[in-house]
Amino acid sequence: MPKSEIIIGCMSWGKWGKQFSTKEQVDMIQFCVQNGNSSFDHADLYGDYSTEAEFGKAFLESKVEREKIQLISKSGIQNPGETRNNKVKHYNYSKEYIIWSAEQSLKNLKTEYLDTFLLHRPSPLMNPYEIADAILELQEQQKIINFGVSNFTPFQVDLIADKIPVTVNQVEFSLSQTSAMENGSLDQMLQNKIQPMCWSPLGTIFREENEKTERIKTVLEKFSQKYSVSEDVLLLAWILKHPAKISPVIGTTNKKRILNANKALSIDLDLEDWFELLQASKGREVD
């Protein structure tokens, strides 16, 4: 399970974003750990399958003790690209591939184990028996500690959990994308003590201009004065109030924004304020 409630997403550290040098990555790792953000979220495919190795090199140079951080990675998506001879994007959840992919992540991240290993997205061809065999072998060899999924529906979670325990589900969730709260995903996680992580926790609020985002911004502006924090902090605080204890995965590489995000941990939105923000998202009173 993640030790830091605010998880650092590393997708944009490399080729797909900032293209940090090793020195810059060392600095970011040290900064995050020093400020309580000790969980780092990866996926094998980030940066065309290059970002994990770049992080691993920086992690070794950072001199941060392995026990002080938590490494999360995801597997299963096969993209065409420079490093993989794939004709078409597809998913591979064969036992052999799952084990190979996890071992590649271990090698790239310069670690002997992953704290959490996730199936990145559901495949129509996934075989729960084969997946369970692979995960059990990895766990018996202590190569992964926690096993989970990402972007799985409640039924898909049950399909896998019937064969091997699922302890994490990383889903998209924000004030502008609340489907996980309505399709049973968060209810299932709360009921079965599955740790929710959410990606894109700020949603589209600052990326799109439409009636929905304008309604939300109007309420955020009011509450920003009430709680004396910025609007992005309020969006995270809104997520953190959910009883499922969701861990947001933030993608920013800006140190000030990371520090700002951590302020959400100390904000407890009033009940009616939480619902007023939800009402702004829906554009109507809640059902």
C-alpha positions in Angstrom: 0.0 0.0 0.0 1.2 3.6 -0.6 2.7 5.2 2.5 2.2 8.7 1.2 -1.3 9.8 0.7 -0.3 12.0 -2.2 1.4 9.8 -4.7 3.9 11.2 -7.2 3.1 10.2 -10.8 6.3 9.8 -12.9 4.8 9.6 -16.4 6.0 13.0 -17.4 9.5 12.8 -15.9 11.1 11.4 -19.0 10.5 11.2 -22.8 6.8 11.9 -22.5 7.3 15.2 -20.6 10.0 17.1 -19.0 12.9 14.9 -20.1 14.7 15.4 -16.8 18.4 14.7 -16.7 19.6 12.2 -14.2 20.7 15.0 -11.9 17.2 16.6 -12.1 15.6 13.3 -11.3 17.9 12.7 -8.3 16.9 16.2 -7.1 13.2 15.4 -7.5 13.4 12.1 -5.8 15.2 13.6 -2.8 12.8 16.6 -2.7 9.7 14.4 -2.7 10.9 12.0 0.0 12.0 14.9 2.2 8.5 16.4 1.9 6.6 13.2 2.7 5.8 12.1 -0.9 7.6 8.8 -0.8 5.3 6.8 -3.2 6.2 6.9 -6.9 3.8 5.7 -9.6 5.3 4.2 -12.8 4.2 2.1 -15.7 6.5 0.0 -17.9 5.3 1.8 -21.1 6.0 5.4 -19.9 8.4 7.2 -22.2 8.1 4.4 -24.8 9.4 2.0 -22.1 12.3 4.2 -21.1 11.2 6.2 -18.1 11.5 3.5 -15.5 15.2 2.9 -16.3 15.9 6.6 -16.2 14.3 6.8 -12.7 16.2 3.7 -11.6 19.5 5.2 -12.5 18.6 8.4 -10.6 17.3 6.4 -7.6 20.7 4.7 -7.2 22.5 8.0 -7.4 20.0 9.7 -4.9 21.3 7.5 -2.1 17.7 7.3 -0.7 17.2 4.1 1.2 14.9 1.7 -0.6 12.8 1.2 2.6 12.0 4.9 2.6 10.1 4.8 -0.7 7.3 2.9 -2.3 7.5 1.9 -5.9 4.3 1.3 -7.9 4.3 0.0 -11.5 1.8 -1.1 -14.1 2.1 -3.7 -16.9 0.1 -5.1 -19.8 -0.2 -2.5 -22.4 1.8 -3.3 -25.6 2.4 -0.2 -27.7 4.0 0.0 -31.1 7.1 2.1 -30.8 10.9 2.3 -31.2 11.6 -0.2 -28.4 8.9 -2.8 -29.1 8.2 -4.7 -32.3 4.4 -4.5 -32.0 2.2 -4.1 -35.0 -0.8 -2.8 -33.1 -1.6 -1.6 -29.6 -2.8 -4.6 -27.6 -2.7 -6.1 -24.1 -0.7 -9.1 -23.0 -1.6 -10.9 -19.7 -0.1 -14.3 -20.4 1.7 -15.7 -17.4 5.1 -15.5 -19.2 4.6 -11.9 -20.1 3.4 -10.7 -16.7 6.4 -12.3 -15.0 8.8 -11.0 -17.6 7.4 -7.5 -17.5 7.5 -7.4 -13.6 11.1 -8.5 -13.7 12.0 -5.9 -16.3 10.5 -3.2 -14.1 12.6 -4.5 -11.2 15.7 -4.4 -13.3 14.9 -0.9 -14.7 14.0 0.6 -11.3 17.0 -0.9 -9.6 15.1 -2.7 -6.9 14.5 -6.2 -5.7 10.8 -5.8 -5.2 7.8 -3.6 -6.2 5.6 -2.4 -3.4 2.6 -2.5 -5.7 2.2 -4.1 -9.1 -0.9 -3.3 -11.2 -2.5 -4.6 -14.4 -2.6 -1.4 -16.4 -6.0 -1.8 -18.2 -8.4 -4.7 -18.6 -8.1 -6.9 -21.6 -11.0 -8.7 -23.2 -8.7 -11.8 -23.5 -7.4 -11.8 -19.9 -7.6 -15.2 -18.2 -8.0 -14.8 -14.4 -6.5 -18.3 -13.7 -3.3 -17.5 -15.7 -3.0 -14.0 -14.1 -3.4 -15.5 -10.6 -0.6 -18.1 -11.4 1.8 -15.3 -12.5 1.0 -13.1 -9.5 1.3 -15.9 -7.0 4.7 -16.9 -8.4 5.9 -13.2 -8.2 4.6 -12.9 -4.7 6.2 -16.2 -3.5 9.5 -15.0 -4.9 8.9 -11.7 -3.0 9.3 -9.7 -6.3 6.0 -7.9 -5.6 4.3 -7.2 -2.3 0.8 -5.9 -3.2 -1.1 -6.8 -6.4 -3.8 -4.7 -7.9 -5.4 -3.4 -11.1 -6.0 -0.1 -12.9 -9.0 1.2 -14.7 -11.0 -2.0 -13.9 -14.8 -2.0 -13.4 -16.2 -3.7 -10.3 -17.1 -6.8 -12.3 -13.6 -7.0 -13.8 -12.1 -6.6 -10.3 -14.3 -9.5 -9.1 -13.2 -11.6 -12.0 -9.6 -11.4 -10.9 -10.2 -11.2 -7.1 -12.1 -14.5 -7.3 -8.7 -16.1 -8.0 -6.2 -13.9 -6.2 -6.6 -11.0 -3.8 -6.8 -7.6 -5.3 -5.6 -4.9 -2.9 -5.5 -1.8 -5.2 -7.5 -0.3 -8.0 -6.2 2.9 -9.7 -9.0 4.7 -11.5 -9.7 8.0 -13.0 -11.5 10.2 -10.5 -11.9 13.9 -10.0 -14.6 16.5 -9.4 -15.1 16.7 -13.2 -15.0 12.9 -13.7 -17.1 11.2 -11.0 -18.0 8.0 -12.7 -16.1 5.8 -10.2 -18.4 7.1 -7.5 -21.5 6.2 -9.5 -20.6 2.9 -11.2 -19.9 1.1 -7.9 -16.1 1.2 -8.1 -15.5 3.2 -5.0 -18.3 1.4 -3.1 -16.7 -1.9 -3.9 -13.3 -0.7 -2.8 -14.7 0.6 0.5 -16.6 -2.6 1.1 -13.7 -4.9 0.2 -10.9 -2.8 1.7 -9.3 -2.3 -1.7 -7.0 0.8 -1.8 -8.2 3.3 -4.3 -5.7 5.4 -6.2 -6.9 8.0 -8.7 -5.1 9.5 -11.7 -5.9 12.9 -13.2 -7.2 14.1 -9.8 -7.6 17.7 -11.0 -9.7 16.6 -13.9 -10.4 19.0 -16.7 -11.0 22.1 -14.4 -7.9 24.0 -15.6 -7.6 22.4 -19.0 -11.0 23.0 -20.5 -13.4 26.0 -20.6 -17.1 25.0 -20.7 -20.2 25.4 -18.6 -19.2 22.6 -16.2 -15.7 23.9 -15.5 -17.0 27.4 -15.1 -19.6 26.4 -12.6 -16.9 24.5 -10.6 -14.5 27.4 -10.8 -17.1 29.8 -9.4 -17.6 27.7 -6.3 -13.8 27.0 -6.0 -13.1 30.7 -6.0 -15.5 31.2 -3.1 -14.1 28.3 -1.0 -10.6 29.3 -1.8 -11.2 32.4 0.3 -13.0 30.4 3.0 -10.3 27.8 3.5 -7.3 30.1 2.6 -5.9 27.6 0.0 -5.7 27.6 -3.8 -8.2 25.9 -6.0 -6.1 22.9 -6.8 -5.8 22.1 -3.1 -9.6 22.2 -2.8 -10.0 19.7 -5.6 -7.6 17.3 -3.9 -9.3 17.9 -0.5 -12.7 17.0 -2.2 -11.2 13.6 -3.2 -9.6 13.0 0.2 -12.9 13.4 2.0 -14.3 10.3 0.5 -14.5 7.4 3.1 -12.7 5.0 0.7 -9.5 6.9 1.5 -8.4 7.6 -2.1 -4.8 8.3 -2.8 -4.5 10.9 -5.6 -1.6 10.4 -8.1 -0.4 13.9 -9.0 1.5 14.4 -12.3 3.1 17.7 -11.6 6.8 18.1 -11.7 6.6 21.6 -10.2 8.0 21.6 -6.6 5.8 24.4 -5.4 2.7 22.6 -6.7 3.8 19.4 -4.9 4.1 21.3 -1.7 0.8 22.9 -2.3 -0.9 19.6 -3.0 0.3 18.4 0.4 -1.8 21.1 2.0 -4.9 19.2 1.0 -4.1 16.6 3.7 -4.9 19.2 6.4 -8.2 20.4 4.8 -11.4 18.9 6.0 -14.2 20.3 3.8 -17.5 21.0 5.5 -20.1 18.5 4.5 -22.3 21.0 2.7 -19.3 22.5 0.9 -18.4 19.1 -0.4 -21.9 18.7 -1.8 -22.0 22.2 -3.2 -18.9 21.3 -5.3 -20.5 18.1 -6.4 -23.7 20.1 -7.4 -21.5 22.5 -9.4 -20.1 19.5 -11.3 -23.5 18.0 -12.0 -25.2 21.3 -12.8 -28.1 20.3 -10.6 -29.0 19.2 -7.1 -27.7 15.8 -6.2 -30.2 13.0 -6.6 
